[in-house]
Amino acid sequence: MSSNAIHFGTSGWRAIIADEFNFAGVRLAAAAIAERVRKQNPSPVLLVGYDTRFFSEEFARAAAEVLRNRGVRVLFCKRATPTPAIAYEIRRRKLDGAINITASHNPAEYNGLKFSGPDGGPALPEVTREIEAIAARLGEVETPDDEHSDEFEMVDPRELYLTRLAELVRFDVIRSTKLSFVCDALHGCGAGYLDSALASHGVEVTALRTERDVLFDGAGPDPSEENLAPLRKAVLERGAQAGLATDGDADRFGILDRDGSFVSPNHILALLFDYLVETRGWKLGAARSVATTHLLDAVARYYGLPLHETPVGFKYIGALIQQDKVTLGGEESAGLTIRSHVPEKDGILACLLVAEMIAARRAPLLAQLHELFRRVGGEYWPIRVNLHLPEPIQLQLKERLAREPKEFSGRRVVQIDSTDGSKLVLEDGSWVLLRPSGTEPLVRIYAEAASPSASQQLAVEARQWICG
């Protein structure tokens, strides 16, 4: 196979199963990772995990065999394991990192390989570039002839990870209100984690889609509004206070209010930042990607705290968590972590904190959001639109953006932010970001204005400007 098939994007190497993502590629990536970690430590130990996708465990075993044959001690997850639990186990055991076979929220035809370093966070670009270069040099890796291929040292990070969550979440607050919740695992790794965490602390919970389905109901394990219809139905039928969902590897979250309304991940990030500052007393700011709502900026200003902007990719936010610079770090794509936790997205923790916040404030989420708008002095309504473009138009877009437009949508451009893609900040505080996806063949349009209709109009005009 061509080494060009292995490319680490914003969150690992992902590709279509049996097309680019195959056993030869997994073995090659594992061999390159083995060589890289042995440069850092002659006797490294790596954890190998996997999600519930088609052939994920088999791909994980193939990677583990290569690692072992190349001098790496392997700890193998005994069951499909969430990404945040793997991150916590790396840190708890002081491992050299982990290989995780997962394509997170991507459609069912994808699988992927994520490499995490000894801090538990996604490998930084300089590390993944080195792994890619090693893979290109190796070219191809033979299938190990290992008669003990099924004999790995097995581990299960579940219980100690759940114990850690109990230190971060005030379950007594949730339990005291006698509220009920519905949890939706979307057939992914969150099954037996989020629902069990609540139930074991005396909270009434209903669990949906906990069984494995490699087709993910034909919709993919993305906790987006359109994929949460079964959760919405259950929340309304049971009169639950909220619906809490996690994606395929449980690093992302999706939230429904008690009336079944989908609450934007952007708004959840701002609400939780506000809540954590209020209840934990942490006098630290927030970190957000360039594509994430400026409502976080408004909350930071309200409290007189700093706001850190990063490129897209949770590895950059994780670095700030490592440095203990922020109370909360998040991305609009439903990724979140908090101070003193793993430098990796944790959808399970996010859902639990939302449950705690609802219980503590005794108010629905949308009511809390409008109260937050009132306190910070304005409304923020971010949206994202995926635009599939022919390659010639994508190249044309790069040329147009290089000219740095002075005006957009009839308003003066007051700032052009090139942190990741091109973000045009307009004179009224609204903004639009045009950015090629790091994991899929498309261009993303992000827009935010003071009303949903104004944000939609910005996105429409951005599309016309791109294609014009």
ZAMARGU-4260 file (C-alpha; in steps of 0.2 Angstrom, whole numbers, plus 5000, padded with zeros to 4 digits):
<rodrens>
0) 5000/5000/5000 | 5005/5018/4998 | 5012/5027/5013 | 5002/5042/5007 | 4987/5033/5014
5) 4992/5038/5032 | 4989/5056/5036 | 4985/5063/5053 | 4972/5076/5053 | 4965/5087/5067
10) 4961/5071/5077 | 4971/5056/5071 | 4971/5046/5054 | 4954/5042/5048 | 4949/5034/5031
15) 4936/5023/5024 | 4937/5005/5029 | 4945/4993/5016 | 4949/5008/5005 | 4963/5017/5013
20) 4960/5011/5031 | 4965/4993/5031 | 4976/4981/5040 | 4992/4985/5030 | 4990/5003/5035
25) 4986/5000/5053 | 5002/4989/5054 | 5012/5002/5046 | 5006/5016/5057 | 5009/5005/5073
30) 5027/5001/5067 | 5030/5020/5065 | 5023/5024/5082 | 5034/5010/5090 | 5050/5017/5082
35) 5045/5035/5088 | 5041/5030/5106 | 5057/5019/5107 | 5067/5035/5103 | 5060/5043/5119
40) 5060/5027/5130 | 5070/5011/5126 | 5057/5001/5135 | 5040/5009/5132 | 5023/5004/5137
45) 5008/5008/5126 | 4989/5005/5129 | 4979/4999/5114 | 4961/5003/5114 | 4946/5002/5102
50) 4928/5008/5099 | 4913/4998/5093 | 4915/5000/5075 | 4916/4987/5062 | 4933/4977/5065
55) 4939/4989/5077 | 4945/4976/5089 | 4953/4966/5075 | 4963/4982/5069 | 4968/4985/5087
60) 4975/4967/5089 | 4985/4970/5073 | 4992/4986/5079 | 4996/4977/5096 | 5005/4963/5088
65) 5016/4975/5078 | 5020/4985/5094 | 5025/4970/5104 | 5036/4963/5090 | 5045/4980/5089
70) 5049/4980/5108 | 5034/4989/5115 | 5025/4982/5130 | 5007/4982/5126 | 4992/4984/5138
75) 4976/4979/5129 | 4959/4985/5133 | 4947/4971/5137 | 4932/4980/5130 | 4928/4994/5119
80) 4933/5009/5129 | 4929/5028/5128 | 4943/5040/5122 | 4943/5050/5139 | 4945/5034/5149
85) 4960/5029/5139 | 4967/5046/5142 | 4965/5045/5160 | 4972/5027/5161 | 4988/5034/5152
90) 4990/5047/5165 | 4986/5036/5180 | 4998/5022/5175 | 5011/5035/5168 | 5012/5026/5151
95) 5021/5032/5136 | 5004/5034/5127 | 4991/5024/5118 | 4985/5019/5101 | 4966/5020/5100
100) 4956/5013/5085 | 4942/5025/5083 | 4934/5036/5070 | 4925/5045/5084 | 4909/5053/5077
105) 4912/5050/5058 | 4900/5039/5048 | 4900/5020/5049 | 4911/5017/5034 | 4925/5026/5042
110) 4938/5020/5055 | 4953/5028/5062 | 4969/5027/5072 | 4972/5040/5086 | 4989/5041/5094
115) 4990/5050/5112 | 5006/5054/5121 | 5011/5052/5139 | 5001/5067/5144 | 4985/5058/5138
120) 4981/5071/5125 | 4981/5069/5106 | 4998/5070/5099 | 5004/5087/5093 | 5007/5090/5075
125) 5026/5089/5076 | 5024/5071/5083 | 5012/5065/5070 | 5023/5073/5056 | 5037/5063/5063
130) 5026/5047/5063 | 5021/5050/5045 | 5039/5052/5040 | 5044/5036/5048 | 5029/5027/5040
135) 5035/5034/5023 | 5052/5028/5026 | 5046/5010/5031 | 5035/5009/5016 | 5027/4992/5021
140) 5027/4981/5036 | 5025/4962/5035 | 5012/4953/5045 | 5019/4947/5061 | 5021/4928/5062
145) 5016/4928/5081 | 5008/4911/5087 | 5004/4920/5104 | 4994/4934/5095 | 4979/4933/5107
150) 4989/4934/5123 | 4990/4952/5128 | 4991/4959/5145 | 4972/4965/5147 | 4966/4980/5157
155) 4950/4988/5160 | 4951/5007/5164 | 4932/5009/5167 | 4930/5008/5186 | 4945/5020/5191
160) 4939/5032/5177 | 4922/5032/5184 | 4929/5035/5202 | 4939/5050/5195 | 4922/5057/5188
165) 4915/5056/5205 | 4929/5068/5211 | 4925/5080/5198 | 4906/5080/5198 | 4894/5084/5212
170) 4883/5069/5211 | 4875/5074/5228 | 4868/5090/5220 | 4860/5079/5206 | 4853/5066/5217
175) 4845/5079/5229 | 4834/5086/5216 | 4826/5069/5211 | 4827/5074/5193 | 4827/5060/5179
180) 4838/5060/5164 | 4839/5050/5147 | 4856/5045/5141 | 4859/5040/5123 | 4875/5031/5119
185) 4872/5030/5100 | 4878/5012/5100 | 4896/5019/5105 | 4908/5017/5119 | 4898/5028/5131
190) 4886/5013/5135 | 4889/5008/5153 | 4898/5024/5157 | 4887/5039/5157 | 4871/5029/5162
195) 4880/5019/5175 | 4889/5034/5183 | 4872/5042/5186 | 4863/5027/5191 | 4876/5021/5204
200) 4874/5038/5212 | 4856/5036/5215 | 4850/5047/5200 | 4835/5041/5189 | 4841/5037/5172
205) 4835/5028/5156 | 4848/5022/5144 | 4846/5021/5125 | 4856/5013/5111 | 4868/5004/5122
210) 4870/4989/5111 | 4883/4988/5098 | 4877/4992/5080 | 4892/4994/5068 | 4880/5004/5056
215) 4874/5015/5070 | 4856/5015/5064 | 4863/5020/5047 | 4865/5038/5053 | 4883/5037/5061
220) 4887/5040/5080 | 4887/5059/5079 | 4876/5067/5093 | 4870/5080/5081 | 4852/5087/5082
225) 4846/5076/5067 | 4853/5060/5075 | 4845/5062/5092 | 4826/5059/5087 | 4825/5044/5098
230) 4832/5053/5113 | 4820/5067/5110 | 4806/5055/5110 | 4811/5047/5126 | 4814/5064/5135
235) 4796/5069/5131 | 4788/5053/5135 | 4797/5051/5151 | 4796/5069/5157 | 4815/5069/5159
240) 4824/5085/5164 | 4836/5083/5149 | 4843/5071/5136 | 4862/5067/5137 | 4871/5059/5122
245) 4889/5054/5118 | 4897/5050/5101 | 4905/5034/5095 | 4920/5035/5107 | 4912/5046/5120
250) 4923/5061/5118 | 4909/5072/5111 | 4892/5077/5119 | 4875/5081/5113 | 4862/5089/5124
255) 4843/5091/5123 | 4833/5102/5135 | 4817/5095/5144 | 4806/5101/5130 | 4816/5091/5117
260) 4825/5106/5110 | 4843/5104/5105 | 4855/5115/5114 | 4870/5120/5104 | 4887/5113/5110
265) 4893/5131/5109 | 4880/5137/5121 | 4884/5122/5133 | 4902/5127/5133 | 4898/5145/5139
270) 4885/5139/5151 | 4897/5127/5159 | 4911/5140/5160 | 4900/5152/5169 | 4893/5138/5181
275) 4911/5132/5185 | 4918/5149/5189 | 4902/5152/5199 | 4903/5136/5209 | 4921/5130/5209
280) 4929/5147/5213 | 4943/5144/5199 | 4949/5161/5194 | 4955/5155/5177 | 4949/5159/5160
285) 4943/5149/5146 | 4951/5141/5130 | 4942/5140/5114 | 4946/5136/5096 | 4945/5150/5083
290) 4928/5142/5076 | 4920/5142/5093 | 4907/5155/5100 | 4912/5172/5106 | 4900/5170/5120
295) 4914/5162/5130 | 4924/5178/5127 | 4909/5188/5134 | 4908/5177/5150 | 4927/5179/5152
300) 4925/5198/5151 | 4910/5197/5163 | 4921/5189/5176 | 4937/5199/5171 | 4946/5183/5166
305) 4957/5179/5151 | 4951/5170/5135 | 4964/5160/5125 | 4960/5156/5106 | 4968/5141/5098
310) 4968/5133/5081 | 4955/5119/5078 | 4961/5103/5086 | 4959/5098/5104 | 4978/5095/5106
315) 4980/5114/5107 | 4967/5116/5121 | 4974/5101/5130 | 4991/5110/5131 | 4983/5124/5141
320) 4974/5112/5152 | 4991/5104/5155 | 4998/5121/5160 | 4984/5124/5172 | 4979/5140/5163
325) 4960/5138/5160 | 4945/5133/5170 | 4937/5125/5154 | 4943/5122/5136 | 4931/5118/5122
330) 4927/5117/5104 | 4911/5120/5095 | 4911/5102/5088 | 4906/5097/5106 | 4923/5094/5114
335) 4926/5099/5132 | 4937/5096/5147 | 4940/5106/5163 | 4954/5110/5175 | 4963/5096/5183
340) 4956/5083/5171 | 4963/5075/5155 | 4969/5086/5141 | 4957/5077/5130 | 4939/5079/5125
345) 4927/5071/5138 | 4909/5069/5132 | 4904/5059/5148 | 4911/5072/5160 | 4902/5086/5149
350) 4885/5077/5151 | 4887/5074/5170 | 4892/5093/5172 | 4876/5098/5163 | 4866/5087/5174
355) 4874/5095/5189 | 4871/5112/5182 | 4853/5109/5179 | 4850/5102/5196 | 4860/5116/5205
360) 4851/5130/5196 | 4834/5122/5195 | 4830/5129/5178 | 4829/5122/5160 | 4845/5125/5149
365) 4837/5137/5137 | 4831/5148/5152 | 4848/5148/5159 | 4855/5153/5142 | 4844/5168/5140
370) 4848/5173/5158 | 4867/5172/5153 | 4863/5183/5138 | 4855/5196/5149 | 4870/5196/5161
375) 4884/5198/5147 | 4874/5210/5138 | 4870/5202/5121 | 4865/5187/5112 | 4877/5175/5102
380) 4870/5162/5089 | 4883/5152/5081 | 4880/5140/5066 | 4891/5128/5056 | 4887/5124/5037
385) 4897/5110/5028 | 4900/5114/5010 | 4906/5101/4998 | 4916/5110/4984 | 4925/5104/4969
390) 4944/5105/4970 | 4945/5120/4958 | 4933/5130/4969 | 4943/5126/4984 | 4959/5132/4976
395) 4950/5148/4970 | 4944/5151/4988 | 4962/5151/4994 | 4966/5164/4981 | 4952/5175/4986
400) 4955/5174/5005 | 4973/5179/5001 | 4967/5196/4995 | 4961/5200/5013 | 4943/5207/5009
405) 4940/5224/5017 | 4921/5222/5017 | 4909/5207/5019 | 4890/5207/5019 | 4889/5225/5018
410) 4900/5228/5034 | 4917/5233/5037 | 4930/5219/5041 | 4939/5225/5057 | 4950/5210/5059
415) 4956/5195/5049 | 4961/5180/5059 | 4972/5167/5051 | 4974/5156/5066 | 4966/5142/5056
420) 4957/5146/5040 | 4951/5164/5037 | 4940/5172/5050 | 4932/5189/5046 | 4927/5199/5061
425) 4914/5212/5056 | 4912/5229/5064 | 4896/5224/5073 | 4905/5210/5082 | 4898/5196/5070
430) 4910/5185/5062 | 4912/5171/5048 | 4926/5158/5047 | 4930/5148/5031 | 4940/5133/5035
435) 4944/5117/5025 | 4940/5102/5036 | 4954/5092/5044 | 4945/5075/5044 | 4933/5076/5029
440) 4933/5082/5011 | 4924/5098/5013 | 4925/5117/5018 | 4916/5122/5034 | 4907/5139/5035
445) 4906/5145/5053 | 4896/5161/5057 | 4890/5170/5073 | 4878/5185/5075 | 4866/5192/5087
450) 4851/5181/5081 | 4848/5164/5072 | 4842/5173/5056 | 4857/5185/5055 | 4869/5170/5057
455) 4860/5160/5044 | 4861/5175/5032 | 4879/5177/5035 | 4882/5159/5031 | 4871/5161/5015
460) 4882/5176/5010 | 4898/5167/5014 | 4892/5152/5002 | 4888/5165/4988 | 4905/5173/4991
465) 4914/5157/4990 | 4905/5151/4974 | 4904/5168/4966
</rodrens>
